[in-house]
Amino acid sequence: MADMHHYVTAISQIVSNDIEEEVVLRGHRLSDLIQNSSFAEAVFLMLSGQMPSEGQARTLDALFTACVDHGVTPAAMIGRASASYGTTVPQAIAAGILLFGDIHGGAGEPVAQLMSEAIGAAVESKGPLDGVAISNAAKSIVADAMNTGGRMPGFGIPAHKTDPRAPALLKVAQETGAAGPYCRLLVAMERELQIAKGRPIPINLDGIVAALVMDFGFPMGCSAAFVMIPRSFSTLAHHLEEKSQNTRWRHVPNEHVTYTGPQPPERSAVDE
């Protein structure tokens, strides 16, 4: 059993001696990274242990940009409501992050699991991970989805006919060489889903983020974090704007609430 006083880590080290004051991040001086690297590069280094290629860094930066805001979404609403109740910025950001789950911001996790299993099976078959293997994997995933309710995480979005962020982010990944087998599988799944449904159901932001996180080689279970961390700045921006508007006690008007529970007994004249 490990106690709270001893840790072993290959991530970072604080250096403080007569020669140097520094923070070492995965073998790199943080002062050098500050001067020469982007935030996306530092994140990639911290998670993978190595610096990204130019294409990976450009794509990860584009991913952060794609996730930064999407209108008055739940995280933004919480930021604004928090401001109207007088809470602090840390409270608002924490509350916004706690809203992320399988439906909002976390839909990439189940689709990442499906893709990981399909790619893993293709690799175990010892055949080439070519277009045929990718197409067969996509057909299998979509067929299973159709047999279990017809819903596919990572596709479709109520606010748009086509999520404008997904194709723009995929284009960056393809042009920079960062798109790998998971992105190819996601595109093949989109094609198979359209055939199965008889209408387009485009890739959404959660789907493309999940595919890219897997193509970057990051561990399973990371994709939601890549949405919620940049989106926390949306919570912050909306929180600050709401504060500047001096809103107080933002609430749901009573006329917008429909009560469906039992009513108490009617009062009699004697009771009154």
C-alpha positions in Angstrom: 0.0 0.0 0.0 1.4 3.4 -1.0 1.3 6.3 1.4 0.8 10.0 0.8 4.5 10.9 1.3 6.4 8.9 -1.4 5.9 9.2 -5.2 7.7 7.9 -8.2 7.2 9.9 -11.4 8.8 10.3 -14.8 6.7 13.4 -15.6 8.3 16.3 -13.7 10.9 17.4 -11.2 11.5 20.5 -9.3 15.2 21.5 -9.2 16.5 24.0 -6.6 20.2 24.1 -5.8 23.2 26.3 -5.8 23.6 25.9 -9.6 20.1 26.0 -11.0 16.4 26.8 -10.2 14.3 24.9 -12.7 11.4 22.6 -13.4 12.2 19.6 -15.6 9.3 18.3 -17.7 10.0 14.9 -19.3 13.7 15.6 -19.6 13.2 19.2 -20.9 13.8 22.4 -19.0 10.5 24.2 -18.6 12.2 27.5 -19.1 13.3 26.3 -22.5 9.8 25.1 -23.3 8.4 28.4 -22.3 10.6 30.2 -24.7 10.5 27.8 -27.6 7.4 25.6 -27.5 3.6 26.0 -27.6 1.1 25.0 -25.0 0.0 22.2 -27.3 3.6 20.9 -27.6 4.0 21.0 -23.8 0.8 19.0 -23.3 1.8 16.4 -25.9 5.2 16.1 -24.2 3.7 15.7 -20.8 1.2 13.0 -21.8 3.4 11.0 -24.2 6.9 11.6 -23.0 8.1 12.9 -26.4 7.8 16.1 -28.4 5.2 16.0 -31.1 5.9 16.3 -34.8 5.2 19.6 -36.5 1.9 18.2 -37.8 0.8 16.7 -34.5 1.5 20.0 -32.7 -0.4 22.0 -35.3 -3.3 19.6 -35.2 -3.4 19.5 -31.3 -3.5 23.3 -31.3 -6.3 23.2 -33.8 -8.1 20.7 -31.6 -7.9 23.1 -28.6 -9.3 25.9 -30.8 -12.2 23.7 -32.1 -13.2 22.9 -28.5 -12.9 26.4 -27.0 -16.6 27.5 -27.3 -19.9 26.4 -28.8 -22.4 29.1 -27.8 -24.4 29.1 -24.6 -23.9 25.4 -24.0 -24.3 23.8 -20.5 -20.8 24.8 -19.4 -21.5 28.4 -20.5 -24.9 28.4 -18.8 -23.4 27.2 -15.6 -20.7 29.9 -15.8 -23.4 32.6 -16.3 -25.7 31.2 -13.6 -22.7 31.1 -11.2 -22.0 34.8 -11.9 -25.6 35.7 -11.2 -25.3 34.0 -7.8 -22.1 35.7 -6.9 -19.8 32.7 -7.0 -16.0 32.9 -7.8 -14.3 32.1 -11.1 -12.8 28.8 -9.7 -16.2 27.7 -8.5 -17.8 28.5 -11.9 -15.1 26.7 -13.9 -15.3 23.7 -11.6 -19.0 23.6 -11.9 -18.8 23.8 -15.7 -16.3 20.9 -15.9 -18.5 18.7 -13.7 -21.3 18.9 -16.3 -19.3 16.9 -18.8 -20.5 13.3 -19.2 -21.4 10.7 -21.8 -24.0 13.0 -23.4 -22.2 16.4 -23.3 -18.5 16.5 -24.1 -17.8 12.9 -23.2 -19.4 11.1 -26.2 -15.9 10.6 -27.6 -15.1 8.0 -24.9 -17.5 5.2 -26.1 -16.6 5.8 -29.8 -12.9 5.6 -28.9 -13.6 2.3 -27.2 -15.4 0.9 -30.2 -12.6 2.1 -32.6 -9.8 0.8 -30.3 -11.4 -2.7 -30.2 -11.9 -2.7 -34.0 -8.3 -1.6 -34.7 -7.0 -4.0 -32.1 -8.9 -6.9 -33.8 -7.5 -5.9 -37.2 -4.0 -5.8 -35.9 -4.3 -9.2 -34.2 -5.4 -10.7 -37.4 -1.9 -9.9 -38.7 -3.2 -8.6 -41.9 -2.3 -5.1 -43.3 -4.2 -2.2 -41.8 -5.2 -1.1 -45.2 -8.3 0.4 -46.7 -10.0 -3.0 -46.8 -9.4 -3.7 -43.2 -10.6 -0.2 -42.2 -13.7 -0.6 -44.3 -14.5 -4.0 -42.8 -14.0 -2.7 -39.2 -16.3 0.3 -40.0 -19.0 -2.0 -41.3 -18.8 -4.2 -38.2 -19.0 -1.3 -35.8 -22.0 0.2 -37.6 -23.8 -3.1 -38.0 -23.4 -3.7 -34.2 -24.8 -0.3 -33.5 -27.8 -0.8 -35.8 -28.5 -4.1 -34.0 -28.5 -2.5 -30.6 -30.6 0.6 -31.1 -29.1 2.5 -34.0 -27.3 5.2 -32.1 -23.6 5.8 -32.8 -21.6 8.1 -30.4 -19.4 10.6 -32.1 -21.9 11.4 -34.9 -24.7 13.9 -35.3 -25.4 17.1 -33.4 -28.7 18.8 -32.6 -27.4 22.4 -33.2 -26.2 21.8 -36.8 -27.0 19.8 -39.9 -23.3 19.2 -40.1 -20.9 20.1 -37.2 -18.6 22.7 -38.8 -15.8 22.0 -36.4 -15.3 18.3 -37.3 -14.4 18.6 -41.0 -12.2 21.7 -40.4 -10.3 19.8 -37.7 -10.0 16.6 -39.8 -8.7 18.7 -42.7 -5.9 20.1 -40.6 -5.0 16.6 -39.4 -5.0 15.2 -42.9 -3.0 18.1 -44.4 -0.4 17.9 -41.6 -0.1 14.1 -41.6 -1.4 13.8 -38.1 -4.5 11.8 -39.2 -3.8 8.0 -38.8 -5.9 4.8 -38.8 -8.4 6.1 -36.2 -9.3 9.1 -38.3 -9.5 6.8 -41.4 -11.8 4.5 -39.5 -14.0 7.4 -38.3 -14.5 8.6 -41.9 -15.3 5.0 -43.0 -17.8 4.8 -40.1 -19.5 8.0 -41.3 -19.8 6.5 -44.8 -21.2 3.2 -43.5 -23.6 5.0 -41.1 -25.0 7.0 -44.0 -25.6 3.8 -46.0 -27.3 2.1 -43.0 -29.5 5.1 -42.1 -30.2 6.3 -45.6 -29.2 9.8 -44.8 -26.0 11.6 -43.7 -25.1 11.6 -40.0 -21.9 13.6 -40.0 -19.0 13.2 -37.6 -19.3 15.6 -34.6 -16.6 17.2 -32.5 -16.5 14.4 -29.9 -15.9 11.9 -32.7 -13.0 13.6 -34.4 -11.4 14.5 -31.0 -11.6 10.9 -30.0 -10.0 9.7 -33.2 -7.2 12.2 -33.0 -6.5 11.5 -29.3 -6.1 7.8 -30.3 -4.0 8.6 -33.4 -1.7 10.7 -31.1 -1.1 7.6 -29.1 -2.6 9.0 -25.9 -4.2 6.5 -23.4 -7.8 5.4 -23.6 -10.1 7.7 -21.6 -8.4 11.0 -22.5 -10.7 12.4 -25.1 -13.3 14.1 -22.8 -10.4 16.0 -21.1 -9.4 17.4 -24.5 -12.9 18.9 -24.9 -13.5 20.1 -21.3 -10.1 21.7 -20.7 -10.3 24.3 -23.5 -14.1 24.6 -23.0 -13.3 25.8 -19.4 -12.3 29.1 -21.1 -15.8 29.3 -22.5 -17.2 28.9 -19.0 -14.8 31.7 -17.9 -15.7 34.0 -20.7 -19.4 33.6 -20.2 -19.0 34.0 -16.4 -17.1 37.2 -16.8 -19.6 38.6 -19.3 -22.5 37.8 -17.1 -20.8 39.5 -14.2 -20.2 42.6 -16.4 -24.0 42.7 -17.1 -24.8 42.8 -13.3 -27.3 39.9 -13.7 -28.8 38.8 -10.4 -30.5 35.5 -9.5 -30.8 33.9 -12.9 -33.6 31.4 -12.7 -36.3 29.5 -14.5 -39.5 31.5 -14.5 -42.4 29.7 -12.7 -44.5 29.8 -15.8 -42.0 27.7 -17.6 -42.2 24.9 -15.0 -45.0 22.3 -15.3 -45.8 20.5 -12.1 -47.0 16.9 -12.6 -47.2 15.7 -9.0 -50.3 15.3 -6.8 -52.1 18.3 -5.5 -52.9 18.7 -1.8 -56.5 18.5 -0.6 -58.6 21.6 -1.3 -59.1 23.8 1.6 -62.6 24.0 3.0 -64.3 27.2 4.1 -63.8 26.1 7.8 -60.0 25.7 7.2 -59.9 29.2 5.8 
